Amino acid sequence: MNILILGAGQVGAATAASLVSEGTDITVVDTDPERLKLLQDQFDLATVEGDASLPSTLARAGAGEADMVLAVSDSDQVNLVACKLAATLFGTPTKIAAIRAGDYLSHPEIFNPENFSVDLAICPEQIVTEHISRLIEYPEALQVVDFAGGLAQLVAVCAVDGGPLVGQELRALRVHMPRVDARMAAIFRAGRALTPDGHTIIEAGDEVFFIAARQHIRAVMCELRRKDKPVRRVMIAGGGNIGSRLAKALEQHHEVKLIELRKPLAKSLASELKHTLVLAGSATDEALLEMESVEAMDMFCAVTNDDECNIMSALPAKRMGAHKVLALVNHRVYANLVQGGPLDIAVSPAQATIGALLTHVRHGDVAVCHSLRRGAAEALEMVVHGDANTSKVVGRRVDEIALPSEAIIAALVRWQRRLGNEAGGRSALEENVIMAHHDTVIESGDHVIVFVTDMRVMAHVEKLFQVSVTA
């Protein structure tokens, strides 16, 4: 696949890094030569310096040969114009744009083919907001992602001493919870991925990824660590796009305080947010944090555009008594240094966003894709088509499918017909979350959730789930 990425910022760079190791032809366009040089020094890809909203720049970048344009620059206007040019002048099949302004998003008709020709518009700030909201819902978790519209969830948890399953073999989970079915998808120990089986012993400090039906998530988490208290009080550092969206999402059911340095913006937010206390000041001001009782906060979220500011406000908040602290951290080096140490959770906005892009990049019918562990792993919800003659997975048991060792089928969602529940006794479809065991047989129409711990095998996984003339 030939992909043209417009914008070498955090989202563009993270997407390029995720795809380039898989043999995809990548060209990145940006006006900043330093950003482009940094990418070229790290990865085997092509770069073009120029304005992505100009036809000449797109022509130099090879838009005529591109299968997909990912317009993810910092400018909504550049992204919109680039998609229109790609469609009109170059006939690029797929155009995806990052759009941040609510004015555009509230008028989806402008993305139609007769207008800006955007096949998919994503809002990075909204994606990050939803990501943080799920972490507030499950304060024990490091990451929470949804499948099948939230019926199933994949959760990352750091195992700690005192969890009933810690120090025991995984097969003890069924003894502890005989009525709950869950699947441990992977364990990362000292940064190295382990493929768990029933005899694997969970150790304190393990980063455990498990999948279960949504209603069982809390019960499984309590096997790996003590249950945390629900988040009621939240302090947000930063009133930009993410901070304001997060406050709006939380203020109906939480006590929210928001700190914003820019006084005009703080004043505007104070009139816009109905149930949030907005404070004008610096989130790194310890006197302000003390005055506003940071020690009483269940969660402190540092969500400004500056990594250093986020870290330097979250650190004193933690030291002063905030129960959990979360910081947006774009730079991988910072994230590796602070998560699990001085900070409880480091969230990469770019990594939270690229799953929406990868969903459309992956071959086959991919319903959902999530980037995990800052791009080191990936989880996909793949829709199975065909029959035993045209598919390598339909009609086969999980242990008969030729998956590489770096990938496992963790679960599936199956729609089954239920009789007599609608008026007149007509049947209805019921969604069932099924944990994948060695003898689980895959059926056509199943949504199969696959966990991949090495991106180099992704092409193999994609090919397995594609329909061919003969399997």
DRENSE-149527 format. One line per 8 residues: number of its first residue (from 1); their letters; for each residue x, z, y of C-alpha. Coordinates in nm, 3 decimals, padded with zeros to 5 digits. Example, Ala and Ser with C-alpha at 12.3 -4.5 7.8 and 13.67 -1.06 7.14 Angstrom:
# residues 2
1> as> 01.230/00.780/-00.450  01.367/00.714/-00.106
//
This chain:
# residues 471
1> mnililga> 00.000/00.000/00.000  00.119/-00.087/00.350  00.022/00.182/00.605  00.072/00.172/00.980  00.084/00.521/01.138  00.032/00.527/01.514  00.179/00.846/01.654  00.484/01.039/01.539
9> gqvgaata> 00.352/01.380/01.638  00.286/01.661/01.394  -00.002/01.489/01.211  00.167/01.149/01.198  00.501/01.291/01.086  00.341/01.513/00.819  00.136/01.221/00.684  00.442/00.996/00.672
17> aslvsegt> 00.642/01.265/00.492  00.363/01.311/00.237  00.332/00.941/00.156  00.685/00.807/00.180  00.803/00.980/-00.139  00.533/00.798/-00.336  00.668/00.450/-00.271  00.417/00.362/00.003
25> ditvvdtd> 00.539/00.121/00.274  00.518/00.319/00.598  00.569/00.202/00.956  00.543/00.457/01.237  00.478/00.363/01.601  00.545/00.594/01.894  00.662/00.580/02.256  00.918/00.859/02.198
33> perlkllq> 01.246/00.725/02.053  01.366/01.076/01.965  01.063/01.140/01.743  01.117/00.807/01.568  01.489/00.868/01.515  01.417/01.206/01.360  01.177/01.045/01.112  01.421/00.766/01.028
41> dqfdlatv> 01.700/01.015/00.965  01.480/01.204/00.719  01.279/00.935/00.542  01.295/00.577/00.418  01.046/00.417/00.655  01.026/00.168/00.941  00.968/00.262/01.304  00.861/00.070/01.614
49> egdaslps> 00.897/00.204/01.968  00.608/00.109/02.193  00.255/00.168/02.315  00.017/00.147/02.017  -00.268/00.032/02.242  -00.087/-00.299/02.318  -00.136/-00.607/02.095  00.235/-00.692/02.117
57> tlaragag> 00.334/-00.350/01.980  00.089/-00.375/01.690  00.216/-00.726/01.613  00.579/-00.605/01.603  00.471/-00.321/01.375  00.314/-00.563/01.126  -00.053/-00.484/01.179  -00.143/-00.821/01.029
65> eadmvlav> 00.002/-00.716/00.693  -00.118/-00.354/00.700  -00.382/-00.232/00.456  -00.461/00.068/00.676  -00.409/00.190/01.031  -00.392/00.566/01.087  -00.426/00.612/01.463  -00.318/00.975/01.510
73> sdsdqvnl> -00.148/00.975/01.849  -00.218/01.251/02.101  -00.444/01.018/02.302  -00.803/00.949/02.194  -00.808/00.640/02.415  -00.495/00.493/02.254  -00.636/00.562/01.907  -00.969/00.393/01.987
81> vacklaat> -00.814/00.086/02.147  -00.561/00.052/01.864  -00.838/00.051/01.602  -01.034/-00.212/01.794  -00.728/-00.434/01.829  -00.637/-00.390/01.463  -00.986/-00.505/01.363  -01.027/-00.788/01.617
89> lfgtptki> -00.680/-00.940/01.628  -00.529/-00.851/01.292  -00.819/-00.797/01.052  -00.680/-00.467/00.923  -00.920/-00.352/00.646  -00.925/00.025/00.714  -00.896/00.201/01.050  -00.888/00.581/01.083
97> aairagdy> -00.862/00.757/01.418  -00.796/01.114/01.527  -01.052/01.197/01.798  -01.044/01.527/01.981  -01.288/01.490/02.273  -01.636/01.618/02.198  -01.784/01.352/02.427  -01.670/01.081/02.185
105> lshpeifn> -01.764/01.271/01.871  -02.116/01.337/01.998  -02.178/00.961/02.019  -02.084/00.830/01.673  -02.227/00.487/01.751  -01.914/00.408/01.954  -01.717/00.395/01.628  -01.934/00.112/01.485
113> penfsvdl> -01.775/-00.229/01.408  -01.932/-00.389/01.714  -01.772/-00.123/01.934  -01.435/00.043/01.849  -01.432/-00.046/01.475  -01.329/00.300/01.355  -01.407/00.341/00.985  -01.344/00.717/00.995
121> aicpeqiv> -01.305/00.950/01.294  -01.149/01.290/01.223  -01.117/01.584/01.461  -00.795/01.775/01.379  -00.898/02.080/01.581  -01.229/02.110/01.398  -01.058/02.079/01.060  -00.813/02.356/01.153
129> tehisrli> -01.098/02.573/01.283  -01.285/02.541/00.954  -00.964/02.617/00.766  -00.911/02.941/00.960  -01.279/03.035/00.927  -01.249/03.021/00.546  -00.944/03.249/00.562  -01.144/03.496/00.769
137> eypealqv> -01.421/03.482/00.510  -01.161/03.558/00.237  -00.897/03.776/00.410  -00.706/03.827/00.083  -00.634/03.453/00.053  -00.345/03.238/00.175  -00.546/02.916/00.152  -00.906/02.826/00.063
145> vdfaggla> -01.030/02.469/00.009  -01.371/02.338/-00.093  -01.474/02.088/-00.359  -01.814/01.935/-00.433  -01.949/02.045/-00.098  -01.835/02.405/-00.150  -01.975/02.453/-00.502  -01.620/02.505/-00.628
153> qlvavcav> -01.325/02.646/-00.437  -00.951/02.647/-00.491  -00.787/02.962/-00.359  -00.423/03.065/-00.317  -00.354/03.437/-00.345  -00.033/03.639/-00.344  -00.047/03.875/-00.643  00.042/04.236/-00.562
161> dggplvgq> 00.104/04.552/-00.762  -00.224/04.724/-00.835  -00.417/04.409/-00.920  -00.572/04.452/-01.269  -00.424/04.122/-01.393  -00.075/04.173/-01.247  00.174/04.245/-01.525  -00.061/04.108/-01.790
169> elralrvh> -00.104/03.776/-01.968  -00.353/03.536/-01.812  -00.574/03.543/-02.119  -00.660/03.903/-02.029  -00.875/03.765/-01.747  -01.148/03.670/-01.994  -01.139/04.022/-02.138  -01.167/04.175/-01.791
177> mprvdarm> -01.438/03.929/-01.680  -01.616/03.789/-01.987  -01.896/03.630/-01.782  -01.674/03.461/-01.524  -01.501/03.130/-01.593  -01.198/03.054/-01.375  -00.890/02.837/-01.416  -00.541/02.919/-01.297
185> aaifragr> -00.421/02.582/-01.168  -00.062/02.674/-01.083  00.171/02.964/-01.011  00.457/02.942/-00.762  00.729/03.195/-00.831  01.026/03.211/-00.593  00.917/02.870/-00.463  00.916/02.707/-00.807
193> altpdght> 00.599/02.572/-00.967  00.500/02.706/-01.309  00.231/02.550/-01.528  00.041/02.855/-01.657  -00.106/02.905/-02.001  -00.280/03.199/-02.166  00.050/03.374/-02.237  00.187/03.350/-01.882
201> iieagdev> 00.239/03.694/-01.730  00.142/03.735/-01.366  00.413/03.904/-01.158  00.383/04.074/-00.821  00.478/03.825/-00.551  00.349/03.522/-00.743  00.152/03.274/-00.537  -00.140/03.199/-00.766
209> ffiaarqh> -00.373/02.901/-00.724  -00.702/02.938/-00.908  -01.030/02.752/-00.907  -01.377/02.889/-00.973  -01.738/02.844/-00.872  -01.787/02.978/-00.519  -01.989/03.282/-00.636  -01.699/03.401/-00.857
217> iravmcel> -01.414/03.370/-00.604  -01.414/03.731/-00.482  -01.425/03.872/-00.834  -01.121/03.669/-00.942  -00.926/03.760/-00.627  -00.981/04.127/-00.704  -00.798/04.074/-01.034  -00.483/03.971/-00.846
225> rrkdkpvr> -00.486/04.218/-00.557  -00.693/04.499/-00.416  -01.005/04.393/-00.233  -00.953/04.375/00.141  -01.210/04.502/00.388  -01.437/04.238/00.545  -01.326/04.096/00.877  -01.549/04.223/01.156
233> rvmiaggg> -01.322/04.235/01.464  -01.115/03.929/01.558  -00.872/03.880/01.845  -00.779/03.519/01.932  -00.466/03.432/02.128  -00.516/03.098/02.301  -00.827/02.940/02.449  -00.744/02.575/02.389
241> nigsrlak> -00.938/02.340/02.163  -00.880/02.544/01.847  -00.918/02.888/02.007  -01.245/02.799/02.181  -01.386/02.633/01.869  -01.290/02.934/01.658  -01.454/03.175/01.900  -01.776/02.970/01.895
249> aleqhhev> -01.773/02.963/01.517  -01.723/03.340/01.485  -01.899/03.506/01.777  -02.246/03.522/01.622  -02.133/03.738/01.330  -01.806/03.896/01.448  -01.678/04.097/01.741  -01.447/03.850/01.914
257> klielrkp> -01.192/03.893/02.193  -01.006/03.589/02.327  -00.690/03.601/02.541  -00.609/03.297/02.757  -00.314/03.277/02.998  -00.460/03.009/03.229  -00.706/03.182/03.460  -00.924/02.875/03.538
265> lakslase> -00.968/02.806/03.165  -01.036/03.174/03.094  -01.307/03.172/03.361  -01.462/02.858/03.215  -01.459/03.002/02.862  -01.615/03.327/02.983  -01.922/03.135/03.098  -01.929/02.909/02.792
273> lkhtlvla> -01.890/03.172/02.519  -02.198/03.396/02.502  -02.079/03.678/02.277  -01.700/03.669/02.320  -01.500/03.891/02.554  -01.259/03.657/02.735  -00.944/03.812/02.885  -00.711/03.641/03.132
281> gsatdeal> -00.353/03.730/03.043  -00.063/03.676/02.806  -00.107/03.747/02.436  00.260/03.851/02.426  00.188/04.132/02.677  00.202/04.446/02.464  00.037/04.652/02.737  -00.263/04.417/02.729
289> lemesvea> -00.276/04.428/02.350  -00.269/04.807/02.356  -00.537/04.824/02.625  -00.764/04.599/02.421  -00.713/04.804/02.100  -00.527/04.547/01.895  -00.477/04.818/01.630  -00.854/04.806/01.562
297> mdmfcavt> -00.853/04.434/01.487  -00.920/04.317/01.133  -00.764/03.979/01.214  -00.538/03.859/01.494  -00.525/03.478/01.524  -00.252/03.319/01.739  -00.365/02.959/01.793  -00.191/02.825/02.103
305> nddecnim> -00.005/02.492/02.104  00.332/02.669/02.104  00.488/02.792/01.778  00.714/03.042/01.951  00.428/03.187/02.155  00.216/03.222/01.842  00.489/03.401/01.652  00.586/03.621/01.948
313> salpakrm> 00.228/03.735/01.998  00.147/03.783/01.629  00.458/03.993/01.560  00.379/04.274/01.807  00.010/04.258/01.711  00.110/04.329/01.350  00.356/04.599/01.449  00.095/04.765/01.671
321> gahkvlal> -00.155/04.794/01.388  -00.362/04.473/01.354  -00.467/04.463/00.988  -00.399/04.092/00.931  -00.221/03.842/01.155  -00.240/03.464/01.137  -00.038/03.217/01.341  -00.046/02.841/01.381
329> vnhrvyan> 00.306/02.721/01.299  00.390/02.351/01.296  00.761/02.368/01.217  00.827/02.412/00.845  01.139/02.625/00.908  00.937/02.876/01.110  00.658/02.882/00.853  00.899/02.952/00.566
337> lvqggpld> 01.061/03.233/00.764  00.749/03.420/00.871  00.478/03.379/00.606  00.463/03.665/00.362  00.716/03.857/00.572  00.637/03.967/00.925  00.323/03.750/00.935  00.047/03.749/00.676
345> iavspaqa> -00.053/03.383/00.709  00.117/03.083/00.873  -00.116/02.785/00.910  00.019/02.434/00.965  -00.236/02.236/01.171  -00.086/01.909/01.052  -00.105/02.003/00.683  -00.462/02.123/00.725
353> tigallth> -00.551/01.786/00.876  -00.378/01.535/00.653  -00.605/01.604/00.357  -00.882/01.418/00.543  -00.645/01.124/00.584  -00.514/01.131/00.227  -00.870/01.116/00.092  -00.884/00.757/00.216
361> vrhgdvav> -00.525/00.669/00.131  -00.545/00.759/-00.236  -00.630/00.487/-00.487  -00.951/00.522/-00.685  -01.272/00.697/-00.588  -01.144/01.015/-00.421  -01.418/01.238/-00.278  -01.190/01.509/-00.137
369> chslrrga> -00.816/01.558/-00.102  -00.634/01.874/00.010  -00.267/01.913/00.095  -00.134/02.249/-00.029  00.178/02.458/00.028  00.275/02.258/00.337  00.265/01.930/00.146  00.443/02.044/-00.171
377> aealemvv> 00.126/02.020/-00.380  -00.208/01.844/-00.363  -00.555/01.890/-00.507  -00.795/01.596/-00.545  -01.160/01.561/-00.637  -01.172/01.227/-00.820  -01.496/01.058/-00.926  -01.477/00.916/-01.278
385> hgdantsk> -01.620/00.569/-01.347  -01.638/00.332/-01.641  -01.663/00.396/-02.013  -01.430/00.456/-02.306  -01.326/00.089/-02.300  -01.247/00.062/-01.928  -01.126/00.414/-01.845  -00.832/00.617/-01.970
393> vvgrrvde> -01.024/00.943/-01.923  -01.393/00.883/-02.003  -01.493/01.010/-02.348  -01.159/01.184/-02.395  -01.076/01.552/-02.427  -00.852/01.695/-02.158  -00.568/01.740/-02.407  -00.594/01.369/-02.499
401> ialpseai> -00.540/01.246/-02.143  -00.183/01.135/-02.068  -00.128/01.343/-01.758  00.230/01.422/-01.651  00.333/01.785/-01.683  00.324/01.819/-01.302  -00.052/01.759/-01.293  -00.345/01.936/-01.456
409> iaalvrwq> -00.720/01.887/-01.468  -00.844/02.223/-01.341  -01.221/02.182/-01.327  -01.503/01.932/-01.294  -01.845/01.913/-01.138  -02.115/01.746/-01.348  -02.463/01.651/-01.239  -02.709/01.717/-01.522
417> rrlgneag> -03.080/01.643/-01.538  -03.313/01.942/-01.531  -03.675/01.891/-01.635  -03.997/02.011/-01.477  -03.868/02.158/-01.153  -04.025/01.916/-00.910  -04.392/01.850/-00.837  -04.562/01.675/-01.129
425> grsaleen> -04.298/01.789/-01.374  -04.043/01.528/-01.264  -03.680/01.597/-01.343  -03.414/01.687/-01.087  -03.036/01.679/-01.087  -02.851/02.011/-01.113  -02.485/02.052/-01.023  -02.270/02.247/-01.268
433> vimahhdt> -01.914/02.363/-01.210  -01.723/02.348/-01.540  -01.373/02.487/-01.587  -01.157/02.239/-01.773  -01.022/02.359/-02.107  -00.824/02.162/-02.363  -01.140/02.052/-02.550  -01.350/01.962/-02.242
441> viesgdhv> -01.467/01.600/-02.269  -01.476/01.394/-01.948  -01.790/01.191/-01.881  -01.854/00.901/-01.646  -01.982/01.034/-01.312  -01.791/01.362/-01.336  -01.608/01.482/-01.025  -01.274/01.589/-01.173
449> ivfvtdmr> -01.052/01.829/-00.975  -00.684/01.755/-01.035  -00.397/01.977/-00.917  -00.061/01.800/-00.861  00.261/01.996/-00.800  00.500/01.700/-00.759  00.402/01.410/-00.532  00.627/01.173/-00.725
457> vmahvekl> 00.372/01.160/-01.009  00.075/01.087/-00.781  00.076/00.711/-00.852  00.058/00.787/-01.226  -00.238/01.022/-01.173  -00.422/00.770/-00.954  -00.374/00.494/-01.211  -00.519/00.710/-01.489
465> fqvsvta> -00.849/00.743/-01.303  -00.886/00.377/-01.208  -01.120/00.148/-01.399  -00.952/-00.146/-01.573  -01.069/-00.433/-01.794  -00.947/-00.242/-02.097  -00.827/00.117/-02.116
//
